[in-house]
Protein backbone atom coordinates (compact mmCIF):
# COMPACT_ATOMS: atom_id res chain seq x y z
CA UNK A 1 0.00 0.00 0.00
CA UNK A 2 2.81 2.40 0.84
CA UNK A 3 4.46 1.83 -2.55
CA UNK A 4 1.23 2.78 -4.34
CA UNK A 5 0.90 5.94 -2.25
CA UNK A 6 4.49 6.94 -2.99
CA UNK A 7 3.96 6.40 -6.73
CA UNK A 8 0.74 8.43 -6.68
CA UNK A 9 2.40 11.25 -4.74
CA UNK A 10 5.41 11.39 -7.08
CA UNK A 11 3.09 11.39 -10.11
CA UNK A 12 1.11 14.22 -8.53
CA UNK A 13 4.28 16.23 -7.94
CA UNK A 14 5.49 15.70 -11.53
CA UNK A 15 2.11 16.82 -12.89
CA UNK A 16 2.15 19.89 -10.66
CA UNK A 17 5.68 20.78 -11.77
CA UNK A 18 4.75 20.36 -15.44
CA UNK A 19 1.67 22.53 -14.98
CA UNK A 20 3.67 25.26 -13.23
CA UNK A 21 6.30 25.16 -15.98
CA UNK A 22 3.65 25.49 -18.70
CA UNK A 23 1.99 28.39 -16.90
CA UNK A 24 5.34 30.15 -16.55
CA UNK A 25 5.97 29.71 -20.28
CA UNK A 26 2.51 31.07 -21.09
CA UNK A 27 3.09 34.14 -18.91
CA UNK A 28 6.41 34.89 -20.59
CA UNK A 29 5.05 34.49 -24.13
CA UNK A 30 4.75 38.10 -25.31
CA UNK A 31 3.39 37.26 -28.78
CA UNK A 32 0.22 35.51 -27.62
CA UNK A 33 -2.03 38.56 -28.05
CA UNK A 34 -0.44 39.62 -31.33
CA UNK A 35 -2.03 36.74 -33.24
CA UNK A 36 -5.46 37.69 -31.95
CA UNK A 37 -5.00 41.37 -32.80
CA UNK A 38 -3.72 40.58 -36.29
CA UNK A 39 -6.58 38.16 -36.91
CA UNK A 40 -9.13 40.72 -35.74
CA UNK A 41 -7.66 43.37 -38.04
CA UNK A 42 -7.76 41.00 -41.02
CA UNK A 43 -11.38 40.09 -40.27
CA UNK A 44 -12.35 43.78 -40.10
CA UNK A 45 -10.62 44.48 -43.42
CA UNK A 46 -12.30 41.51 -45.10
CA UNK A 47 -15.72 42.64 -43.86
CA UNK A 48 -15.05 46.15 -45.15
CA UNK A 49 -14.01 44.77 -48.55
CA UNK A 50 -17.14 42.63 -48.77
CA UNK A 51 -19.31 45.63 -47.84
CA UNK A 52 -17.58 47.79 -50.46
CA UNK A 53 -18.12 45.06 -53.05
CA UNK A 54 -21.80 44.86 -52.15
CA UNK A 55 -22.22 48.64 -52.51
CA UNK A 56 -20.49 48.61 -55.90
CA UNK A 57 -22.60 45.66 -57.07
CA UNK A 58 -25.79 47.43 -55.94
CA UNK A 59 -24.81 50.60 -57.83
CA UNK A 60 -24.03 48.61 -60.99
CA UNK A 61 -27.35 46.79 -60.74
CA UNK A 62 -29.18 50.07 -60.17
CA UNK A 63 -27.54 51.66 -63.21
CA UNK A 64 -28.25 48.58 -65.30
CA UNK A 65 -31.93 48.78 -64.40
CA UNK A 66 -32.06 52.42 -65.53
CA UNK A 67 -30.60 51.77 -68.98
CA UNK A 68 -33.39 52.08 -71.55
CA UNK A 69 -33.97 49.18 -73.92
CA UNK A 70 -33.44 49.89 -77.62
MDAnalysis code that builds the backbone (N, CA, C; Angstrom):
import MDAnalysis as mda
import numpy as np

u = mda.Universe.empty(210, n_residues=70, atom_resindex=np.repeat(np.arange(70), 3), trajectory=True)
u.add_TopologyAttr("name", ["N", "CA", "C"] * 70)
u.add_TopologyAttr("resid", np.arange(1, 71))
u.add_TopologyAttr("resname", ["UNK", "UNK", "UNK", "UNK", "UNK", "UNK", "UNK", "UNK", "UNK", "UNK", "UNK", "UNK", "UNK", "UNK", "UNK", "UNK", "UNK", "UNK", "UNK", "UNK", "UNK", "UNK", "UNK", "UNK", "UNK", "UNK", "UNK", "UNK", "UNK", "UNK", "UNK", "UNK", "UNK", "UNK", "UNK", "UNK", "UNK", "UNK", "UNK", "UNK", "UNK", "UNK", "UNK", "UNK", "UNK", "UNK", "UNK", "UNK", "UNK", "UNK", "UNK", "UNK", "UNK", "UNK", "UNK", "UNK", "UNK", "UNK", "UNK", "UNK", "UNK", "UNK", "UNK", "UNK", "UNK", "UNK", "UNK", "UNK", "UNK", "UNK"])
u.atoms.positions = np.array([
    [0.817, -1.192, 0.000],
    [0.000, 0.000, 0.000],
    [0.867, 1.265, 0.000],
    [1.938, 1.239, 0.759],
    [2.807, 2.402, 0.844],
    [3.466, 2.685, -0.503],
    [3.844, 1.639, -1.233],
    [4.462, 1.834, -2.551],
    [3.496, 2.533, -3.509],
    [2.237, 2.152, -3.495],
    [1.228, 2.782, -4.341],
    [1.069, 4.257, -3.976],
    [1.044, 4.554, -2.687],
    [0.895, 5.938, -2.253],
    [2.095, 6.784, -2.676],
    [3.289, 6.214, -2.589],
    [4.487, 6.939, -2.992],
    [4.463, 7.197, -4.492],
    [4.055, 6.214, -5.272],
    [3.962, 6.404, -6.731],
    [2.924, 7.466, -7.075],
    [1.776, 7.426, -6.423],
    [0.737, 8.431, -6.678],
    [1.231, 9.828, -6.312],
    [1.899, 9.951, -5.180],
    [2.403, 11.249, -4.739],
    [3.464, 11.780, -5.702],
    [4.374, 10.924, -6.157],
    [5.408, 11.388, -7.084],
    [4.805, 11.761, -8.433],
    [3.789, 11.026, -8.870],
    [3.095, 11.387, -10.112],
    [2.393, 12.728, -9.954],
    [1.771, 12.949, -8.809],
    [1.112, 14.221, -8.530],
    [2.111, 15.378, -8.569],
    [3.266, 15.181, -7.962],
    [4.279, 16.230, -7.938],
    [4.828, 16.523, -9.335],
    [5.024, 15.484, -10.150],
    [5.487, 15.699, -11.535],
    [4.448, 16.462, -12.342],
    [3.174, 16.114, -12.169],
    [2.109, 16.819, -12.891],
    [2.034, 18.277, -12.450],
    [2.183, 18.517, -11.153],
    [2.146, 19.891, -10.659],
    [3.322, 20.693, -11.203],
    [4.505, 20.086, -11.244],
    [5.683, 20.784, -11.772],
    [5.514, 21.084, -13.256],
    [4.967, 20.131, -14.007],
    [4.753, 20.355, -15.438],
    [3.733, 21.466, -15.663],
    [2.687, 21.494, -14.856],
    [1.672, 22.533, -14.976],
    [2.253, 23.904, -14.646],
    [3.043, 23.985, -13.594],
    [3.667, 25.257, -13.231],
    [4.632, 25.729, -14.310],
    [5.362, 24.791, -14.903],
    [6.299, 25.160, -15.976],
    [5.535, 25.692, -17.183],
    [4.440, 25.048, -17.548],
    [3.646, 25.494, -18.704],
    [3.024, 26.864, -18.446],
    [2.548, 27.088, -17.227],
    [1.985, 28.394, -16.898],
    [3.047, 29.485, -16.954],
    [4.253, 29.169, -16.492],
    [5.341, 30.150, -16.553],
    [5.694, 30.472, -18.002],
    [5.704, 29.462, -18.861],
    [5.973, 29.706, -20.281],
    [4.878, 30.559, -20.897],
    [3.628, 30.310, -20.534],
    [2.509, 31.073, -21.091],
    [2.562, 32.529, -20.632],
    [2.991, 32.762, -19.399],
    [3.089, 34.137, -18.907],
    [4.200, 34.908, -19.605],
    [5.264, 34.225, -19.976],
    [6.413, 34.888, -20.593],
    [6.282, 35.009, -22.107],
    [5.228, 34.449, -22.683],
    [5.045, 34.488, -24.129],
    [4.411, 35.821, -24.508],
    [5.221, 36.740, -25.002],
    [4.751, 38.097, -25.311],
    [3.939, 38.170, -26.601],
    [4.048, 37.197, -27.484],
    [3.386, 37.263, -28.781],
    [2.003, 36.628, -28.780],
    [1.521, 36.183, -27.650],
    [0.222, 35.511, -27.621],
    [-0.895, 36.414, -28.104],
    [-0.956, 37.656, -27.674],
    [-2.032, 38.560, -28.052],
    [-1.887, 39.106, -29.460],
    [-0.686, 39.073, -30.002],
    [-0.440, 39.621, -31.335],
    [-1.210, 38.849, -32.393],
    [-1.294, 37.547, -32.264],
    [-2.031, 36.743, -33.242],
    [-3.499, 37.129, -33.224],
    [-4.053, 37.312, -32.060],
    [-5.456, 37.690, -31.953],
    [-5.710, 39.075, -32.544],
    [-4.832, 40.015, -32.267],
    [-4.997, 41.370, -32.797],
    [-4.869, 41.374, -34.317],
    [-3.906, 40.650, -34.837],
    [-3.724, 40.580, -36.289],
    [-4.928, 39.924, -36.949],
    [-5.415, 38.851, -36.360],
    [-6.584, 38.162, -36.910],
    [-7.803, 39.078, -36.894],
    [-7.990, 39.804, -35.822],
    [-9.132, 40.717, -35.741],
    [-9.033, 41.807, -36.798],
    [-7.849, 42.342, -37.014],
    [-7.664, 43.370, -38.042],
    [-7.957, 42.814, -39.431],
    [-7.497, 41.616, -39.706],
    [-7.757, 40.999, -41.017],
    [-9.248, 40.778, -41.207],
    [-9.932, 40.319, -40.169],
    [-11.380, 40.093, -40.273],
    [-12.105, 41.403, -40.548],
    [-11.720, 42.468, -39.873],
    [-12.355, 43.776, -40.101],
    [-12.124, 44.247, -41.535],
    [-10.906, 44.069, -42.040],
    [-10.619, 44.481, -43.417],
    [-11.395, 43.649, -44.429],
    [-11.529, 42.367, -44.182],
    [-12.295, 41.505, -45.099],
    [-13.763, 41.910, -45.090],
    [-14.318, 42.198, -43.931],
    [-15.718, 42.635, -43.855],
    [-15.912, 43.960, -44.594],
    [-14.953, 44.869, -44.437],
    [-15.047, 46.152, -45.151],
    [-14.968, 45.939, -46.660],
    [-14.119, 45.040, -47.112],
    [-14.006, 44.769, -48.552],
    [-15.286, 44.143, -49.090],
    [-15.887, 43.241, -48.331],
    [-17.145, 42.629, -48.771],
    [-18.249, 43.673, -48.823],
    [-18.295, 44.563, -47.839],
    [-19.312, 45.625, -47.841],
    [-19.111, 46.567, -49.017],
    [-17.860, 46.926, -49.309],
    [-17.585, 47.793, -50.457],
    [-17.985, 47.098, -51.756],
    [-17.716, 45.819, -51.868],
    [-18.124, 45.061, -53.054],
    [-19.633, 45.015, -53.204],
    [-20.336, 44.882, -52.095],
    [-21.801, 44.858, -52.147],
    [-22.357, 46.208, -52.580],
    [-21.763, 47.300, -52.103],
    [-22.216, 48.641, -52.509],
    [-21.962, 48.847, -53.997],
    [-20.794, 48.452, -54.472],
    [-20.486, 48.605, -55.902],
    [-21.425, 47.760, -56.750],
    [-21.686, 46.529, -56.319],
    [-22.600, 45.662, -57.066],
    [-24.006, 46.237, -57.087],
    [-24.450, 46.823, -55.983],
    [-25.788, 47.426, -55.938],
    [-25.866, 48.626, -56.872],
    [-24.813, 49.443, -56.925],
    [-24.813, 50.599, -57.832],
    [-24.809, 50.151, -59.286],
    [-24.055, 49.114, -59.606],
    [-24.028, 48.610, -60.985],
    [-25.401, 48.069, -61.365],
    [-26.022, 47.325, -60.454],
    [-27.350, 46.785, -60.737],
    [-28.373, 47.892, -60.894],
    [-28.253, 48.944, -60.076],
    [-29.184, 50.068, -60.167],
    [-29.020, 50.787, -61.501],
    [-27.781, 51.002, -61.925],
    [-27.538, 51.661, -63.208],
    [-27.988, 50.779, -64.359],
    [-27.829, 49.489, -64.230],
    [-28.247, 48.578, -65.300],
    [-29.767, 48.577, -65.437],
    [-30.467, 48.733, -64.338],
    [-31.929, 48.775, -64.403],
    [-32.430, 50.064, -65.060],
    [-31.645, 51.138, -64.979],
    [-32.058, 52.418, -65.535],
    [-31.696, 52.595, -67.014],
    [-30.968, 51.657, -67.574],
    [-30.598, 51.769, -68.984],
    [-31.837, 51.440, -69.827],
    [-32.204, 52.344, -70.742],
    [-33.387, 52.075, -71.550],
    [-33.093, 50.982, -72.600],
    [-34.125, 50.235, -72.900],
    [-33.971, 49.177, -73.922],
    [-34.122, 49.793, -75.311],
    [-33.351, 49.295, -76.270],
    [-33.445, 49.894, -77.620],
    [-34.716, 49.528, -78.350],
])
